[in-house]
Amino acid sequence: MNISKNEQRVLHALAQGGFVQYDRAANGKIIDITCFTREGYVLSNCTMDVFSKLRRKGLVASRKSGAYRISDRGRRTVGAQLDNR
């Protein structure tokens, strides 16, 4: 699967324990996202465009209306790096 450099950066942060918080509008659409690393820092590479692409490809998922985290498919897709856990 082809994923961009920014998508890969976000997936690596999520694979290490990060998550994506979101806000929904009254109609149920996601209007704002904030991506956090496991240390609690905000990841600036995670824009709404990158997030929607990851969601569309099934690489991130939300369970029980919680924060979005990397899915099993996302774990298989992301390439290994030295600092990846």
MARFIVO-269984 format. One record per residue: residue in one letter; x, y, z of N, C-alpha, C in turn. Coordinates in Angstrom, 3 decimals, padded with zeros to 6 digits. Each point is the difference from the previous one (the first is absolute). Example, Ala and Ser with C-alpha at 12.3 -4.5 7.8 and 13.67 -1.06 7.14 Angstrom:
2
node res=a n.x=013.190 n.y=-005.690 n.z=007.800 ca.x=-000.890 ca.y=001.190 ca.z=000.000 c.x=000.900 c.y=001.200 c.z=000.000
node res=s n.x=-000.350 n.y=001.050 n.z=-000.720 ca.x=000.820 ca.y=001.190 ca.z=000.060 c.x=-000.770 c.y=001.090 c.z=000.730
This chain:
85
node res=m n.x=000.841 n.y=-001.173 n.z=000.000 ca.x=-000.841 ca.y=001.173 ca.z=000.000 c.x=000.888 c.y=001.240 c.z=000.000
node res=n n.x=-000.327 n.y=000.963 n.z=-000.825 ca.x=000.759 ca.y=001.238 ca.z=-000.067 c.x=-000.504 c.y=000.980 c.z=001.041
node res=i n.x=000.911 n.y=000.438 n.z=000.865 ca.x=-000.347 ca.y=001.023 ca.z=000.975 c.x=001.047 c.y=001.090 c.z=-000.070
node res=s n.x=-000.432 n.y=001.237 n.z=000.209 ca.x=000.907 ca.y=001.135 ca.z=-000.121 c.x=000.929 c.y=000.075 c.z=001.213
node res=k n.x=000.977 n.y=000.884 n.z=-000.091 ca.x=000.966 ca.y=000.166 ca.z=001.075 c.x=-000.677 c.y=000.493 c.z=001.283
node res=n n.x=-000.926 n.y=000.952 n.z=-000.134 ca.x=-000.710 ca.y=000.495 ca.z=001.183 c.x=-000.889 c.y=-001.071 c.z=000.617
node res=e n.x=-000.655 n.y=-000.792 n.z=-000.834 ca.x=-000.823 ca.y=-001.093 ca.z=000.508 c.x=000.866 c.y=-001.008 c.z=000.755
node res=q n.x=001.176 n.y=-000.277 n.z=-000.532 ca.x=000.905 ca.y=-000.940 ca.z=000.660 c.x=000.477 c.y=000.544 c.z=001.348
node res=r n.x=000.283 n.y=001.293 n.z=000.056 ca.x=000.428 ca.y=000.616 ca.z=001.271 c.x=-001.093 c.y=-000.111 c.z=001.060
node res=v n.x=-001.235 n.y=000.265 n.z=-000.416 ca.x=-001.111 ca.y=-000.090 ca.z=000.944 c.x=-000.193 c.y=-001.446 c.z=000.438
node res=l n.x=000.075 n.y=-000.946 n.z=-000.909 ca.x=-000.147 ca.y=-001.412 ca.z=000.362 c.x=001.078 c.y=-000.459 c.z=000.973
node res=h n.x=001.233 n.y=000.472 n.z=-000.183 ca.x=001.072 ca.y=-000.370 ca.z=000.925 c.x=-000.276 c.y=000.536 c.z=001.391
node res=a n.x=-000.487 n.y=001.228 n.z=000.085 ca.x=-000.338 ca.y=000.570 ca.z=001.310 c.x=-001.137 c.y=-000.786 c.z=000.658
node res=l n.x=-000.978 n.y=-000.403 n.z=-000.795 ca.x=-001.112 ca.y=-000.776 ca.z=000.544 c.x=000.437 c.y=-001.409 c.z=000.383
node res=a n.x=000.916 n.y=-000.584 n.z=-000.758 ca.x=000.491 ca.y=-001.346 ca.z=000.305 c.x=000.773 c.y=-000.022 c.z=001.309
node res=q n.x=000.565 n.y=001.114 n.z=000.377 ca.x=000.755 ca.y=000.078 ca.z=001.246 c.x=-000.880 c.y=000.341 c.z=001.194
node res=g n.x=-001.293 n.y=000.104 n.z=-000.206 ca.x=-000.911 ca.y=000.238 ca.z=001.117 c.x=-000.746 c.y=001.311 c.z=-000.068
node res=g n.x=000.073 n.y=000.696 n.z=-001.103 ca.x=-000.714 ca.y=001.262 ca.z=-000.145 c.x=-001.473 c.y=-000.217 c.z=-000.305
node res=f n.x=-000.751 n.y=001.093 n.z=-000.008 ca.x=-001.426 ca.y=-000.072 ca.z=-000.288 c.x=-000.476 c.y=001.318 c.z=-000.597
node res=v n.x=-001.194 n.y=-000.039 n.z=-000.585 ca.x=-000.583 ca.y=001.174 ca.z=-000.648 c.x=-001.316 c.y=000.324 c.z=000.694
node res=q n.x=-000.085 n.y=001.176 n.z=000.626 ca.x=-001.246 ca.y=000.492 ca.z=000.588 c.x=-000.764 c.y=000.755 c.z=-001.075
node res=y n.x=-001.313 n.y=-000.019 n.z=000.066 ca.x=-000.807 ca.y=000.653 ca.z=-001.030 c.x=-001.191 c.y=000.709 c.z=000.621
node res=d n.x=-000.528 n.y=000.969 n.z=-000.737 ca.x=-001.234 ca.y=000.698 ca.z=000.351 c.x=-000.991 c.y=-000.190 c.z=-001.139
node res=r n.x=-001.251 n.y=-000.271 n.z=000.354 ca.x=-001.039 ca.y=-000.210 ca.z=-001.002 c.x=-000.968 c.y=001.176 c.z=-000.011
node res=a n.x=-000.530 n.y=000.277 n.z=-001.183 ca.x=-001.038 ca.y=001.016 ca.z=-000.158 c.x=-001.345 c.y=-000.620 c.z=000.384
node res=a n.x=-001.035 n.y=000.806 n.z=-000.007 ca.x=-001.336 ca.y=-000.481 ca.z=000.352 c.x=-000.499 c.y=-001.058 c.z=-000.980
node res=n n.x=000.473 n.y=000.063 n.z=-001.247 ca.x=-000.438 ca.y=-000.982 ca.z=-000.998 c.x=000.822 c.y=-001.289 c.z=000.044
node res=g n.x=000.991 n.y=-000.092 n.z=000.878 ca.x=000.776 ca.y=-001.228 ca.z=000.170 c.x=001.316 c.y=-000.034 c.z=-000.734
node res=k n.x=000.289 n.y=001.010 n.z=-000.811 ca.x=001.264 ca.y=000.023 ca.z=-000.739 c.x=001.131 c.y=000.492 c.z=000.897
node res=i n.x=001.177 n.y=-000.549 n.z=-000.233 ca.x=001.182 ca.y=000.434 ca.z=000.753 c.x=000.456 c.y=001.345 c.z=-000.555
node res=i n.x=000.118 n.y=000.991 n.z=000.880 ca.x=000.354 ca.y=001.345 ca.z=-000.453 c.x=001.401 c.y=000.423 c.z=000.437
node res=d n.x=000.529 n.y=-000.610 n.z=001.061 ca.x=001.319 ca.y=000.397 ca.z=000.498 c.x=000.690 c.y=-001.212 c.z=000.603
node res=i n.x=001.300 n.y=-000.118 n.z=-000.268 ca.x=000.780 ca.y=-001.100 ca.z=000.570 c.x=001.265 c.y=000.538 c.z=000.637
node res=t n.x=000.508 n.y=-000.737 n.z=000.973 ca.x=001.285 ca.y=000.287 ca.z=000.622 c.x=000.706 c.y=-001.330 c.z=000.213
node res=c n.x=001.195 n.y=-000.130 n.z=-000.540 ca.x=000.758 ca.y=-001.235 ca.z=000.090 c.x=001.049 c.y=000.145 c.z=001.102
node res=f n.x=000.015 n.y=-000.938 n.z=000.951 ca.x=000.935 ca.y=000.018 ca.z=001.114 c.x=000.969 c.y=-001.177 c.z=-000.102
node res=t n.x=001.261 n.y=000.231 n.z=000.353 ca.x=000.969 ca.y=-001.081 ca.z=000.094 c.x=-000.148 c.y=-000.656 c.z=001.363
node res=r n.x=000.703 n.y=-001.080 n.z=000.243 ca.x=-000.130 ca.y=-000.677 ca.z=001.291 c.x=000.525 c.y=000.845 c.z=001.153
node res=e n.x=000.906 n.y=000.964 n.z=-000.310 ca.x=000.520 ca.y=000.889 ca.z=001.040 c.x=-000.948 c.y=001.150 c.z=000.299
node res=g n.x=-001.049 n.y=000.163 n.z=-000.815 ca.x=-000.971 ca.y=001.058 ca.z=000.214 c.x=000.212 c.y=001.229 c.z=-000.859
node res=y n.x=000.966 n.y=-000.027 n.z=-000.901 ca.x=000.237 ca.y=001.127 ca.z=-000.897 c.x=-000.988 c.y=-000.036 c.z=-001.160
node res=v n.x=-000.306 n.y=001.176 n.z=-000.532 ca.x=-000.892 ca.y=000.093 ca.z=-001.149 c.x=000.820 c.y=-000.175 c.z=-001.272
node res=l n.x=-000.467 n.y=-000.852 n.z=-000.894 ca.x=000.680 ca.y=-000.276 ca.z=-001.261 c.x=-000.558 c.y=000.925 c.z=-001.074
node res=s n.x=000.836 n.y=000.884 n.z=-000.516 ca.x=-000.472 ca.y=000.993 ca.z=-000.961 c.x=-000.209 c.y=-000.581 c.z=-001.401
node res=n n.x=000.592 n.y=-001.143 n.z=-000.311 ca.x=-000.156 ca.y=-000.622 ca.z=-001.325 c.x=-001.402 c.y=-000.552 c.z=-000.219
node res=c n.x=-000.736 n.y=-000.208 n.z=001.057 ca.x=-001.325 ca.y=-000.619 ca.z=-000.093 c.x=-001.044 c.y=001.073 c.z=-000.291
node res=t n.x=-000.270 n.y=000.202 n.z=-001.269 ca.x=-001.028 ca.y=000.950 ca.z=-000.416 c.x=-001.295 c.y=-000.763 c.z=-000.271
node res=m n.x=-001.060 n.y=000.737 n.z=-000.218 ca.x=-001.290 ca.y=-000.624 ca.z=-000.292 c.x=000.066 c.y=-000.818 c.z=-001.286
node res=d n.x=000.761 n.y=000.482 n.z=-000.979 ca.x=000.158 ca.y=-000.705 ca.z=-001.269 c.x=000.716 c.y=-001.340 c.z=000.204
node res=v n.x=001.099 n.y=000.010 n.z=000.735 ca.x=000.756 ca.y=-001.233 ca.z=000.264 c.x=-000.863 c.y=-000.975 c.z=000.803
node res=f n.x=-000.687 n.y=000.511 n.z=001.007 ca.x=-000.850 ca.y=-000.855 ca.z=000.830 c.x=-001.112 c.y=-000.653 c.z=-000.812
node res=s n.x=-000.640 n.y=000.767 n.z=-000.875 ca.x=-001.087 ca.y=-000.574 ca.z=-000.793 c.x=000.515 c.y=-001.064 c.z=-000.966
node res=k n.x=001.211 n.y=000.190 n.z=-000.538 ca.x=000.582 ca.y=-001.032 ca.z=-000.869 c.x=000.286 c.y=-001.276 c.z=000.788
node res=l n.x=000.541 n.y=000.135 n.z=001.209 ca.x=000.280 ca.y=-001.174 ca.z=000.828 c.x=-001.290 c.y=-000.714 c.z=000.386
node res=r n.x=-001.023 n.y=000.759 n.z=000.287 ca.x=-001.293 ca.y=-000.577 ca.z=000.352 c.x=-000.619 c.y=-000.731 c.z=-001.175
node res=r n.x=000.060 n.y=000.613 n.z=-001.173 ca.x=-000.564 ca.y=-000.597 ca.z=-001.207 c.x=000.698 c.y=-001.313 c.z=-000.347
node res=k n.x=001.309 n.y=-000.053 n.z=000.226 ca.x=000.766 ca.y=-001.216 ca.z=-000.305 c.x=-000.129 c.y=-001.061 c.z=001.092
node res=g n.x=-000.627 n.y=000.348 n.z=001.119 ca.x=-000.191 ca.y=-000.965 ca.z=001.087 c.x=001.229 c.y=-000.183 c.z=000.862
node res=l n.x=000.896 n.y=000.974 n.z=000.019 ca.x=001.236 ca.y=-000.127 ca.z=000.760 c.x=-000.136 c.y=000.497 c.z=001.427
node res=v n.x=-001.021 n.y=000.795 n.z=000.286 ca.x=-000.321 ca.y=000.426 ca.z=001.362 c.x=-001.459 c.y=-000.327 c.z=000.266
node res=a n.x=-000.322 n.y=-000.268 n.z=001.264 ca.x=-001.372 ca.y=-000.352 ca.z=000.348 c.x=-000.305 c.y=000.466 c.z=001.412
node res=s n.x=-001.282 n.y=000.235 n.z=000.250 ca.x=-000.482 ca.y=000.385 ca.z=001.318 c.x=-000.838 c.y=-001.142 c.z=000.545
node res=r n.x=000.198 n.y=-000.323 n.z=001.252 ca.x=-000.782 ca.y=-001.064 ca.z=000.622 c.x=-000.796 c.y=000.574 c.z=001.158
node res=k n.x=-001.271 n.y=-000.319 n.z=000.053 ca.x=-000.902 ca.y=000.442 ca.z=001.069 c.x=000.002 c.y=001.512 c.z=000.155
node res=s n.x=-000.028 n.y=000.711 n.z=-001.102 ca.x=-000.040 ca.y=001.474 ca.z=-000.041 c.x=001.186 c.y=000.641 c.z=000.696
node res=g n.x=001.118 n.y=-000.706 n.z=000.075 ca.x=001.205 ca.y=000.547 ca.z=000.611 c.x=000.868 c.y=000.701 c.z=-001.017
node res=a n.x=001.207 n.y=000.298 n.z=000.400 ca.x=000.957 ca.y=000.656 ca.z=-000.895 c.x=000.403 c.y=-000.958 c.z=-001.115
node res=y n.x=000.394 n.y=000.557 n.z=-001.125 ca.x=000.475 ca.y=-000.815 ca.z=-001.117 c.x=001.413 c.y=-000.483 c.z=000.295
node res=r n.x=000.233 n.y=-001.279 n.z=-000.226 ca.x=001.317 ca.y=-000.610 ca.z=000.167 c.x=000.313 c.y=-000.801 c.z=-001.251
node res=i n.x=001.224 n.y=-000.451 n.z=-000.118 ca.x=000.394 ca.y=-000.771 ca.z=-001.177 c.x=-000.727 c.y=-001.345 c.z=000.019
node res=s n.x=-000.442 n.y=-000.447 n.z=-001.151 ca.x=-000.702 ca.y=-001.278 ca.z=-000.113 c.x=001.009 c.y=-001.111 c.z=-000.297
node res=d n.x=-000.485 n.y=-001.229 n.z=-000.006 ca.x=000.873 ca.y=-001.132 ca.z=-000.332 c.x=000.528 c.y=000.129 c.z=-001.421
node res=r n.x=-000.852 n.y=000.443 n.z=-000.895 ca.x=000.435 ca.y=000.207 ca.z=-001.385 c.x=001.070 c.y=001.087 c.z=-000.063
node res=g n.x=-000.135 n.y=001.032 n.z=000.796 ca.x=001.000 ca.y=001.063 ca.z=000.057 c.x=001.326 c.y=-000.496 c.z=000.530
node res=r n.x=-000.040 n.y=-000.887 n.z=000.986 ca.x=001.237 ca.y=-000.576 ca.z=000.553 c.x=000.737 c.y=-000.834 c.z=-001.037
node res=r n.x=-000.769 n.y=-000.717 n.z=-000.812 ca.x=000.637 ca.y=-000.810 ca.z=-001.047 c.x=000.547 c.y=000.875 c.z=-001.124
node res=t n.x=-000.632 n.y=001.141 n.z=-000.247 ca.x=000.389 ca.y=000.873 ca.z=-001.103 c.x=001.235 c.y=000.820 c.z=000.312
node res=v n.x=000.118 n.y=000.478 n.z=001.222 ca.x=001.096 ca.y=000.894 ca.z=000.351 c.x=001.318 c.y=-000.780 c.z=-000.032
node res=g n.x=001.021 n.y=000.614 n.z=-000.586 ca.x=001.303 ca.y=-000.642 ca.z=-000.079 c.x=000.759 c.y=000.099 c.z=001.310
node res=a n.x=000.898 n.y=-000.900 n.z=000.228 ca.x=000.764 ca.y=-000.016 ca.z=001.239 c.x=001.041 c.y=001.133 c.z=000.004
node res=q n.x=000.165 n.y=000.604 n.z=001.169 ca.x=001.045 ca.y=000.976 ca.z=000.220 c.x=000.718 c.y=-000.360 c.z=001.287
node res=l n.x=001.181 n.y=000.545 n.z=000.207 ca.x=000.773 ca.y=-000.338 ca.z=001.182 c.x=-000.719 c.y=000.388 c.z=001.293
node res=d n.x=-000.684 n.y=001.134 n.z=000.019 ca.x=-000.663 ca.y=000.443 ca.z=001.215 c.x=-001.440 c.y=-000.479 c.z=000.112
node res=n n.x=-000.458 n.y=-000.830 n.z=-000.921 ca.x=-001.365 ca.y=-000.499 ca.z=000.023 c.x=-000.144 c.y=-001.113 c.z=001.029
node res=r n.x=-001.077 n.y=000.008 n.z=000.745 ca.x=-000.208 ca.y=-001.037 ca.z=001.017 c.x=-001.130 c.y=-000.906 c.z=-000.385
